[in-house]
Amino acid sequence: MALPEVAVLSLGGTISSTQTEGRSGVAPSLTGEALVEDVPEISEVAEVSADSFRQVPGSELVLEDLIELAAEFEGRIDTGAAGVVVTQGTDSIEETSFVLDLLVDRDAPVVVTGAMRNPTLPGAEGPANLLASVRVAISEAARGLGAVVVLNDEIHAARFVQKTHTSNPATFRSPLAGPIGYVFEDNARIVTRPVGRRHIDLPPETQDRPVALYTIGLGDDGRLLEFVRQSGYEGLVVEAFGVGHVHSVMTEPLGSLANEIPVVLASRTGSGEVHRKTYGFTGSESDLSERGLINAGMLDGPKARLFLSLLLRSGASREEISGAFGLPFGA
């Protein structure tokens, strides 16, 4: 029986990093082909085509890379791939997976993986993560889920997953919902299926629509908001206190800015929804809503920023943006 086809595209990152001449630390150097060849068990699971799409740290990726990657994945799926896998640096895995979840409009599994320990270290988990990811990519159970993140034998939905520790191999967690499945022996087990999958269509040629991310701190007086106004940003995501609160001195400048560009209100906690009508003081979530800020719902700041960026690139109007955020993920 012919094995299913899987496309593996490498973007670089720790999983592909080795010692390089003239440098004190490791850097991305292994190709996608080399990563697959280092895991001979993969050949018993799928017929894999491996390529190096980028060769950079996760912190070096930009939105244009991911837009191009999404188109490449759709092409691979349309020409026969049962699923696709991307390997990359863990710094931005939660953002890459979320963008692919929004842009790849196919039922075939889209799997993002990486490693916390580079191949020169004892216990490097990259090969195990890659093998598990290929297993998920060919799984019928994983079809229709959108993009998922697979590390440490856990399967996380892109909309929920976050990197929660700087160096622990169990860094990826989904605080709001938990993992949706796991890899057991030779199989992917899906125990929870998220609902409310979303998709954004982009025109063939998209232009950069810069969106700033601003995290509120104790005593913040909002003076940076004028810099956002003057710097050409076309959108702003504010990571506010708790359920969506800021100091009262920030309300006027935030309201003024919201009259000029979309301003989205998220929570800096990283988990849970921004409230809508629980509190009524100046600077509360209901007050900011009345001043024109758009509620991010369950999206944390980094994901809300990407969602807004892609909506702007799609040509969505202010009303359409507000409506898109108003339709909850999971509804």
N, C-alpha and C positions, 0 to 999 in steps of 0.2 A: 504494500500500500504506500502510495506517495505521501511524503511528509508535507505538512502545510508550510507555506512560504511566510517568512517573517523578514521585514526590513529593519535593520539596526543602523541607526545613524548616530555617530558620536559628535558631541560638541566640545569635548575636552573635559576639564575638571579633574578632581582628585582621583577618580577611578582610572584615569589615563595618565597620571603624573608619575614621573620617574626623575632620578637625579640627572641633571644636565651639566655638561662641561662648563666650568666657569661660574657656576651658581652655587650658593650655599644651601639652597633648598630644592624641593622638587617642583616641577612645572609640567603642564600637559604636553605629552610627547607621543604616547602610544596611539596608533591609528585605530579606527573602528574594527578593521580587519584583525589587528593584533589582539584586541580585547576578546573577540569571538574565538579566535584560535587558541587562546589561553584557557578556554573552557570546552574541552573536547566533548563533554556530555551534551552540549547543545546540538551536535550533529545527530544525536539519537532522538531529538525532540522536534526539530524543524529544519527546513531548508532555508538557511539564513543568508541574506545578502547584506554585507556590512560595508559602510562607507564613513569617511570622516567629513561631516558637514561643516564643522568649525573645529578649531583646535585652540581653545581659550579657557581661562578660568570662568567659573559661573558668574563672577562679578563683572565680567567683560561683555556679557550678552546684552543686546538691546532689542527693542520691540521689533525692529525691521528683521532681525535674524529669525524671530519666532514666526512672523508673518510668512516669511519665505519657507520656513520649515513646515508650517501647516499646509502650504500648497504642495510641497514635496510629498508629504505624507498622504494627502488625498490622491496624488498621482500614483504612488506606490500601491495604495489600496485598490484603486480603479484598475490597475494592471495585474491584480492577482494576489497581493499580500493579504493573508488572513488577519494580520495585525502588525503593528509597528512599535518599535522601541527606540527611545532616545536615551543616550547616556550623557551625563553632564555633571558639572560641579554642583554640589548641594547648596551653595549660597543662594541660588535663585530657582531651585526646583519647584517650589510652591508657586512661583510666578509663571514659569514656563508651562507647567501643567495646566494652570488656569487659563492661560491664553490659548493653548491647544484645545482645551475643552470648549472654548467659545468659538474657535475658528474651524476646527475639523468637523465637517458635517457628514460623518460616516458612522455606521454602527460597529465597524471593526475596532477592536481594542487599541487604544493609544496609551502606551505605557512609558512613564518617565522614571529613570533610576539613576543611581550614582553610588558613591561610597564615601565613608567618613575616614577610612584609613587607606592611604595610598599603597600601591603594590610593593613598595620597598619595606613595609612594616609587617611585623608578625600579626597574624589575624586579619589581614586585609580582606574585607568582605565583598569587594567588587565582583569577583567571579560568581559567588553565590547569588548576589542581587541580580546579576545579568541573567543567570540561568532561570531564576524565579520569574523574572520579567518576561522572558521568552515563553515560559509556561502560561503566564497570564495572557500574553498576546495571542495564543492559539486557542484559548479557552472559549467555548460557546457560552459559558456562564457569564463571561466578562463582556459579551457583545452588548452594545446599546448603553453602556455605562458612561460613555464619554472618556475623557482622559483620566488616568489613575496614576498614582505614585506607588511604586513597589520597592520597598527596602525592608530588610530585617524580617522577611517572610510575611510582611503585612501589606495589605492593599488598602490604599486611602483614596477617596474621591478628591479630585482636584479642588473643588470648591471649599472643602473643609480643611485640607492638610496644611500644616505649618511646621517649619523647622524651629525646634524649641530648645536646643542645646548647641553650644558651639562645637563640641567634639564627641559627644556620646554617640555610638552607632545606632542607638534607639532614639535619635533626635526627632524623627518625624512622627507627629501626633496629629490627631483631629479632635481638638478639645470639645467642639460642639456636638460631634456625633460619634466619635470613635472610628476605628477602621471598618471598612465595609466588607472585608474578607481577609483571607490569609492563604498562604501556599502550604499545602500539606502533602508530603511525599511527592507524587507526580502531578498533583492537581491543584487548580485554583478553586477555592471555596468562596462563594459570594453569599454572605449572610444578611446583608442589607442592601437594598437597591434604592439609591436616591431618586427622587422624582423632580420634575420641573426643570429638565435639561434646557439650556439656553444656547442660542446660536446668533452670531453677528456676521452679516455679509459685508465684506469690504469691496470697494471698487477695485478694478485691476491695478490702478496706480493710486496709492494713498500717500498723503503728505503728513509729515510729523505734526501732531497737535499736542504740544507739551502740556502736561498736567503736573502740578506741584503737590507734594505730600508734606503736610505740616502737623507735627505732633505737639499738642499743648502740654505745658508744664506748669507747676505751681507758680503763681505770681506772674504768668505770661501776660504782657500788656498788649500784644498784637502788633508791635511795631514792624515785624517782618512782613505783615500783610501788604504794606505799601511797596515793599520790594517785589512781592509777587505781582502786584499791579503793574509795576514799571518794567518788569523783566520779560513781558511778552507771553506769559503763561495763558493758556486758553481754558484752563480748568484748575480747580483746587480741591483736594481732599483734606479735610481737617480731622485728625485723630483727637477727639475730645476726651474729657474725663468720663469715666463710668458709662452711664446710659446715654451720654451725648450732651455734656455740659461744658461751658467755658466761663471764664471770669466775666463779670458784667461789662468791664471796660472794652471787651472785644466785640460786643454785640453790634455796635454801630458800624465799625469798619467791616465786619463780616457781612452785615446786611447790605452795605454799600457795594462791596465787591460782588455779592450774589446778584446784584442788578446788572452787572457787566459780564460776568462769566459764570458757568455752572460751578457752584460750591457744594460739595458733598460732605455730609456729616457722618463720620464713622466713630468708633470707639477705640481708644488706645489699649483697651484690655485684651483685644485679640480674640474674644469669644463672647457669643451672645449677641442679641439684636439691639440696635439703637432704639430707644423708646420713642414714642410719638406724642403721648398726652398724659404722662404720669405726673410730671412736675410743671409748675407754672411760674417760677421766678425768672427774673431777667438773667439770661444766659442758659436757661434750661432748654431741653430738646424741643418743647412745644414753642417756646419763644423764638428759637432759631428757625424753626419751620415757618413761623409767621413772617420771618424776615427773608424768606426765600431760599434757605438752605435745603438741599435734597437729602433725604434720609437714606443711608447706605444699607439699612436692614442688617442682615447677618454678615455682610462682607467686611473683612478687616481693611485697614488702610491700604496696604499694598495691592490687594485684589480690587478694591474699589477704584483705586487709581488706574489700574489696567482696564477695568470695565469702562470707566469714563473715557479713557484714551481711545479705546477701540470704537466706542459709540461716536465720538467726535470724528474719528477717521471715516466712519461709515456715512457721515453726512447727517446724522440725526439732529433734529431741532431741539431747542431747549425743552419743549413740551414732550417730545419723544424720549429724551434723556430722563426726565423726571418720571415718565411712565415706565421706562425700563427698570429703573431702580425701585419703583413702586410695586413691581411684580416680584414677589419674594422668590428667591431660589428655594426650591422645595415645595412651592405651592402647586 
